[in-house]
Amino acid sequence: MPRPMLIVGYWLALAGLALAGCTDGHLVAQASPKASPPATTTGVPGKALTTPQRSAMPTRPTPAPAPGHPTSAEGSRGPAPLPPPPGGGPLTGLAGPSGVPARPALVVKIDNGPRARPQSGINQADIVFEEQVEGGVTRLAAVFNSEDPGSVGPVRSARSTDIGLVSPLHRPLFAYSGANRVFQAAVRRAPLVDVGIDNFPNRYHRDGSRPAPDDLFSSTSTLFTLAAPHAPAPAPLFAYRAAGALPSGAAAKPVGRVHAEWGNHFTAVDYAWDPPSQLWRRAQDRQTHIDTAGHQVAPSNVIIQFVTYRNTGLVDPSGSPVPEAQVVGEGEAWVLTGGWLIPTHWSKPSAEAVTHYLDGHGTEVAITPGRTWVELVPPGKASFTERPPDPPASPTPASPAAPPGTEPAPSTPPDPEPAPSGPGPGPGSEPQPSPQPGPLPLPGPGQRRP
C-alpha cells in the first residue's frame, strides 16, 4: 500500500477511536458519575439508591432540613423502614373487609374539574393523591386495595407526576384514559401494570348522562380481574398509630381547619376537623365535596405536602403549560391526624422509594388507621386555623349525696366544644385567624391567612 494511504488510514483510525472513547465516556458518566454521593438506605427493605443532588430540583432549591432531620450524608441514620400496619391492611392500617382477597393495589386516575364532580368511588379509595394539572385544575390518583366501590370515575389521562406516586406500590394496576406520546412512554417504562383503555377498551364504558370527556367509567371489580395470579400486595406508604394511641409529634398544634389552593385561586380546598366523627370533612371551591352516592369526602388523615411544580415543556390543546410535581426530593409537609397538625420534613430519594414524614426530632409521624388524602400543594399555598386544645381526659366527679326525701339536683354538663357548622367555609366566609397568631417554625411553605 502506498505510504500516503497508510498515513490517511492511520489518522482515520485515531479519529474513530477518539469518537468511540468520547461516546463510551459519556455513557459511563450517565450511568455512574464519580461525583455522585454514596448510596443510602431509602427506607424500603433491600433498596439502596443514590440520593439526588439538591441542584437537580428544577425550579427552586429544596428547603434545608430542620435540625434533627436525618440527611443522606448521615448514611445509616436515614429513616427506618415503616413498621407493619397494626390492623394488617397495608394502605389503611385496618383489617380488610371479610371476603376481600390479598391482591395488588389499583390506581385509577379520576378527574376533579368542576364538570367531573360528583365522582364515583372516591370515598372507598384507601389513599387519594391530588395533583395539579393544566390551568390550575387538579386531578386525583385514587388507590384501591381494601374495598370494591363498584363504579369508579370519571377516568382521565395520565401525567408524569403519577410515576413517582405509584412506583412504591409493588407494580400496581394503573387505570387511565390515555396519555400523550411522552407520558405514554413514561408509563410503559414505569414499574406498574398498564390496564388503561388503550390496552383493555372493553373494561371501560361511557355514561351518556355526562358530557365528554368526563363520561368514561369503569369498576374496580372489573379492573382487579386483570391482576396476575399471586400478584404482590402493595407496600405500606405510612406509619400508623396503635388503637387508642394519641397523635404525637414535635410542635404539634390542635387545628380546626386547613385551606389549600392551586393556580391563581382556581382550585381551593378546605378540610374541617369534625370531633364527633374524628374525620376531616372536605369542601372544594366553597361547596361540600360529595360523591355520586351523596356522601361527603371525609378522610381520617390529610397530608399537605409542599412540592414545586416544573414546566414539562408540553402544552394542552388550549396552550396551557403542563406541570409536573417534584415528588422525588425533600421538603416540608403538614400531617393532619386526630385533629392535630404536625409539621414534618418529607423525603423521597427515588421514584420507587416510600415518602417518609419525620417530625422535628427525626421521628416518623404515625397517622390514624383509615383513609388518607395527600395534597401536593405549591409552597406558600396553604394555611390553617387553630382550635382550643382538647380537654384532658379525666373522670367526672360524683355529685354529693342528696338529703333524704329530696331528689338529686341534675348536674349541668360543661358546654361542648363547638363543632364545625358545615363541611367547609360557606360562600362569603373565610377561615378565622388563630387566637394565638404566629407562623409555624417552618422554612416557609405556608403562612396563616390574615
KAFEN-V873375 format. One record per residue. N is the residue number from 1. SS is DSSP state (@ for helix, = for strand, . for the rest). PHI is phi in whole degrees, 0 to 359 (none if undefined). Layout:
# KAFEN-V873375
N | SS | PHI
N | SS | PHI
This chain:
# KAFEN-V873375
1 | . | none
2 | . | 301
3 | @ | 300
4 | @ | 301
5 | @ | 293
6 | @ | 296
7 | @ | 296
8 | @ | 299
9 | @ | 299
10 | @ | 298
11 | @ | 291
12 | @ | 297
13 | @ | 297
14 | @ | 298
15 | @ | 297
16 | @ | 297
17 | @ | 295
18 | @ | 297
19 | @ | 297
20 | @ | 296
21 | @ | 296
22 | @ | 296
23 | @ | 296
24 | @ | 297
25 | @ | 299
26 | @ | 296
27 | @ | 295
28 | @ | 296
29 | @ | 298
30 | @ | 290
31 | @ | 282
32 | . | 210
33 | . | 294
34 | . | 292
35 | . | 277
36 | . | 294
37 | . | 290
38 | . | 295
39 | = | 293
40 | = | 230
41 | = | 291
42 | . | 271
43 | . | 102
44 | . | 260
45 | . | 307
46 | . | 85
47 | . | 254
48 | = | 239
49 | = | 229
50 | = | 278
51 | . | 283
52 | . | 293
53 | . | 294
54 | @ | 299
55 | @ | 294
56 | @ | 283
57 | . | 293
58 | . | 288
59 | . | 251
60 | . | 211
61 | . | 296
62 | . | 291
63 | . | 303
64 | . | 293
65 | . | 298
66 | . | 289
67 | . | 305
68 | . | 94
69 | . | 276
70 | . | 296
71 | . | 235
72 | @ | 297
73 | @ | 291
74 | @ | 272
75 | @ | 58
76 | @ | 293
77 | @ | 276
78 | . | 292
79 | . | 302
80 | . | 282
81 | . | 302
82 | . | 293
83 | . | 288
84 | . | 298
85 | . | 300
86 | . | 297
87 | . | 265
88 | . | 99
89 | . | 288
90 | . | 296
91 | . | 251
92 | . | 231
93 | . | 77
94 | . | 249
95 | . | 294
96 | . | 290
97 | . | 299
98 | . | 296
99 | . | 91
100 | . | 269
101 | . | 285
102 | . | 295
103 | . | 201
104 | . | 285
105 | . | 281
106 | = | 237
107 | = | 253
108 | = | 239
109 | = | 279
110 | = | 234
111 | = | 291
112 | . | 227
113 | . | 287
114 | . | 303
115 | . | 282
116 | . | 276
117 | . | 272
118 | . | 281
119 | = | 262
120 | = | 255
121 | . | 88
122 | @ | 291
123 | @ | 279
124 | @ | 258
125 | . | 288
126 | . | 291
127 | = | 223
128 | = | 230
129 | = | 260
130 | = | 247
131 | = | 234
132 | = | 279
133 | . | 241
134 | @ | 292
135 | @ | 71
136 | @ | 81
137 | . | 281
138 | = | 247
139 | = | 225
140 | = | 251
141 | = | 246
142 | = | 267
143 | = | 253
144 | = | 248
145 | . | 206
146 | . | 271
147 | . | 223
148 | . | 242
149 | . | 282
150 | . | 87
151 | = | 292
152 | = | 216
153 | = | 154
154 | . | 290
155 | = | 280
156 | . | 230
157 | . | 277
158 | . | 277
159 | . | 227
160 | . | 295
161 | @ | 303
162 | @ | 300
163 | @ | 299
164 | @ | 291
165 | @ | 283
166 | @ | 263
167 | @ | 299
168 | @ | 286
169 | @ | 271
170 | . | 64
171 | . | 55
172 | . | 286
173 | = | 289
174 | = | 233
175 | = | 252
176 | . | 199
177 | . | 265
178 | . | 127
179 | . | 193
180 | . | 288
181 | @ | 300
182 | @ | 293
183 | @ | 290
184 | @ | 297
185 | @ | 295
186 | @ | 294
187 | @ | 297
188 | @ | 293
189 | @ | 276
190 | . | 284
191 | . | 279
192 | . | 213
193 | = | 251
194 | = | 283
195 | . | 244
196 | . | 290
197 | . | 295
198 | . | 295
199 | . | 272
200 | . | 223
201 | @ | 298
202 | @ | 282
203 | @ | 266
204 | . | 233
205 | = | 214
206 | = | 258
207 | . | 261
208 | . | 294
209 | . | 277
210 | . | 244
211 | . | 282
212 | . | 290
213 | . | 268
214 | . | 269
215 | . | 243
216 | = | 265
217 | = | 226
218 | = | 214
219 | = | 222
220 | @ | 294
221 | @ | 297
222 | @ | 293
223 | @ | 288
224 | @ | 295
225 | . | 293
226 | . | 276
227 | . | 290
228 | . | 289
229 | . | 303
230 | . | 61
231 | . | 297
232 | . | 290
233 | . | 289
234 | . | 289
235 | . | 281
236 | . | 299
237 | . | 258
238 | . | 222
239 | = | 267
240 | = | 241
241 | . | 282
242 | . | 287
243 | . | 302
244 | . | 87
245 | . | 285
246 | . | 268
247 | . | 299
248 | . | 210
249 | . | 166
250 | . | 300
251 | . | 64
252 | . | 294
253 | = | 229
254 | = | 287
255 | = | 232
256 | = | 258
257 | = | 205
258 | = | 228
259 | = | 238
260 | = | 218
261 | = | 209
262 | = | 231
263 | . | 64
264 | . | 273
265 | . | 62
266 | . | 289
267 | = | 240
268 | = | 233
269 | = | 231
270 | = | 231
271 | = | 241
272 | = | 248
273 | = | 286
274 | = | 245
275 | . | 303
276 | . | 301
277 | . | 268
278 | . | 59
279 | = | 231
280 | = | 259
281 | = | 275
282 | = | 257
283 | = | 234
284 | = | 229
285 | . | 51
286 | . | 67
287 | = | 235
288 | = | 301
289 | . | 271
290 | = | 241
291 | = | 265
292 | . | 293
293 | . | 274
294 | . | 85
295 | . | 265
296 | = | 288
297 | . | 291
298 | = | 206
299 | = | 282
300 | . | 285
301 | = | 223
302 | = | 226
303 | = | 242
304 | = | 268
305 | = | 257
306 | = | 278
307 | . | 226
308 | . | 273
309 | = | 246
310 | = | 254
311 | = | 278
312 | = | 286
313 | = | 87
314 | = | 258
315 | = | 228
316 | . | 274
317 | . | 302
318 | . | 273
319 | . | 93
320 | . | 284
321 | = | 296
322 | = | 264
323 | = | 270
324 | = | 224
325 | = | 285
326 | . | 271
327 | . | 268
328 | . | 258
329 | = | 140
330 | = | 201
331 | = | 179
332 | = | 252
333 | = | 207
334 | = | 249
335 | = | 260
336 | = | 257
337 | = | 208
338 | . | 62
339 | . | 85
340 | = | 239
341 | = | 250
342 | = | 246
343 | = | 293
344 | = | 223
345 | = | 246
346 | = | 263
347 | = | 213
348 | = | 208
349 | . | 284
350 | . | 206
351 | . | 298
352 | . | 279
353 | . | 280
354 | . | 285
355 | . | 283
356 | = | 256
357 | = | 240
358 | = | 251
359 | . | 280
360 | . | 296
361 | . | 264
362 | . | 80
363 | . | 261
364 | = | 297
365 | . | 278
366 | = | 262
367 | = | 253
368 | . | 289
369 | . | 303
370 | . | 147
371 | . | 276
372 | = | 225
373 | = | 250
374 | = | 248
375 | = | 259
376 | = | 271
377 | = | 254
378 | . | 297
379 | . | 304
380 | . | 80
381 | . | 249
382 | = | 216
383 | = | 212
384 | = | 216
385 | = | 236
386 | = | 285
387 | . | 230
388 | . | 298
389 | . | 298
390 | . | 295
391 | . | 294
392 | . | 295
393 | . | 286
394 | . | 212
395 | . | 292
396 | . | 285
397 | . | 297
398 | . | 287
399 | . | 287
400 | . | 296
401 | . | 295
402 | . | 280
403 | . | 301
404 | . | 302
405 | . | 85
406 | . | 239
407 | . | 273
408 | . | 293
409 | . | 287
410 | . | 294
411 | . | 278
412 | . | 268
413 | . | 290
414 | . | 295
415 | . | 299
416 | . | 289
417 | . | 296
418 | . | 297
419 | . | 278
420 | . | 305
421 | . | 285
422 | . | 192
423 | . | 289
424 | . | 185
425 | . | 296
426 | . | 280
427 | . | 303
428 | . | 87
429 | . | 253
430 | . | 226
431 | . | 302
432 | . | 279
433 | . | 292
434 | . | 290
435 | . | 292
436 | . | 236
437 | . | 294
438 | . | 153
439 | . | 288
440 | . | 297
441 | . | 283
442 | . | 240
443 | . | 298
444 | . | 137
445 | . | 296
446 | . | 218
447 | . | 229
448 | . | 294
449 | . | 284
450 | . | 291
